[in-house]
């Protein structure tokens, strides 16, 4: 494999990992956020986990883009 541009490879890896982390709750539970499937404290927990995974995924994608354009 040609390693002339390792920044491009890191950007692609960061994009893939960021997208996987963002959609991980959907992959694990098998459905998007739906109030009718969850009740009580689980509703709050699921909302927090989905929000945190979205934020972490976006941070990883942001770091990859910042590294690429340095």
Number of C-alpha atoms within 10 A of each C-alpha: 3 5 8 8 9 10 16 16 14 15 21 15 15 22 20 15 14 24 18 16 21 21 15 17 20 14 12 8 10 9 10 11 15 10 11 7 9 13 10 8 9 11 15 12 12 18 15 12 13 19 14 14 19 19 15 15 22 18 14 21 21 16 14 21 18 11 14 16 9 6
